Amino acid sequence: MDLKSSDAIRTASLGDPRDNAVTIEGTIGILERAGFVENSVLEVVGDRGVVRIDLTSEDLSKKFPRTSGQ
């Protein structure tokens, strides 16, 4: 997560190392764009920062399959 200002982060915590869990709450501001970088990282860009998540488009499709009519 890259933020232009530290006041954009509300909370940040690391969970149990065995779970590889990280929780970050804050704001990236107004959404400017979102998409996959090299099909392996979801990048969400706002006017106040960027969030990058190690997630492929295939993983996302498996978890949230499209339904007919969309």
Helices and strands as residue ranges (DSSP letters): E 2-3, G 6-8, E 9-14, G 17-19, E 22-26, E 31-37, E 41-46, E 49-54, H 57-63
